[in-house]
Each structure stands twice: as C-alpha cells, then as structure tokens.
Amino acid sequence: MTNSHNNPSKAEVQTTKLNRLPVPGEEDTEFSAEEAAEAFEQNASSVQEEQQ
C-alpha cells in the first residue's frame, strides 16, 4: 500500500487539536461550597415565592 499525498501523515493527524485526547480535569468547573450554598438558598427562596 502506498502513502497518498492527499492524506495527512500520522504525525499531522495526532497533532491536530480536534484529534487530541481530553486532559482529565482540564474542563472541570470548580466552585466553592459557599457559592453552592448561596445558589441553593436563592433557588429555595424563589421557589417559596412562586408557591405563595
């Protein structure tokens, strides 16, 4: 089998951004417990207002 000039090489494919494996934890969203509690309280109060 001959390597066609129309196809990218193995190195070109591996260095293409879309073909890279994701780095574990790279896109994890971090937030503090305080931020979570505040969001929970705001949500709970808005639900109570809707029920009244």
C-alpha positions as CSV (number, residue, x, y, z in Angstrom):
1,M,0.0,0.0,0.0
2,T,1.4,3.4,-1.0
3,N,1.0,6.6,1.1
4,S,-1.0,9.0,-1.0
5,H,0.0,12.7,-0.9
6,N,-3.7,13.6,-0.4
7,N,-3.9,12.1,3.1
8,P,-2.3,13.6,6.1
9,S,0.6,11.8,7.8
10,K,0.2,10.1,11.2
11,A,2.0,12.9,12.9
12,E,-0.2,15.5,11.3
13,V,-3.3,13.7,12.5
14,Q,-2.0,13.2,16.0
15,T,-1.1,16.9,16.4
16,T,-4.5,18.2,15.2
17,K,-6.3,19.8,18.1
18,L,-9.6,18.0,17.4
19,N,-7.9,14.6,17.4
20,R,-6.2,15.0,20.8
21,L,-7.5,13.1,23.8
22,P,-9.0,15.3,26.5
23,V,-6.9,16.0,29.6
24,P,-8.7,14.7,32.7
25,G,-9.9,17.6,34.8
26,E,-9.0,20.3,32.3
27,E,-12.6,21.5,31.8
28,D,-13.9,20.8,35.3
29,T,-15.9,23.6,36.8
30,E,-14.8,24.5,40.2
31,F,-16.9,26.3,42.8
32,S,-16.8,26.6,46.5
33,A,-19.2,25.2,49.0
34,E,-20.2,28.8,49.9
35,E,-21.1,29.5,46.3
36,A,-23.2,26.3,46.1
37,A,-25.0,27.1,49.4
38,E,-25.8,30.7,48.2
39,A,-27.2,29.4,44.9
40,F,-29.2,26.8,46.7
41,E,-30.6,29.4,49.1
42,Q,-31.5,31.7,46.2
43,N,-33.2,28.9,44.4
44,A,-35.2,27.8,47.5
45,S,-36.4,31.4,48.2
46,S,-37.5,31.8,44.6
47,V,-39.5,28.6,44.8
48,Q,-41.1,29.7,48.0
49,E,-42.1,33.0,46.4
50,E,-43.7,31.2,43.4
51,Q,-45.7,28.9,45.8
52,Q,-47.3,31.9,47.6
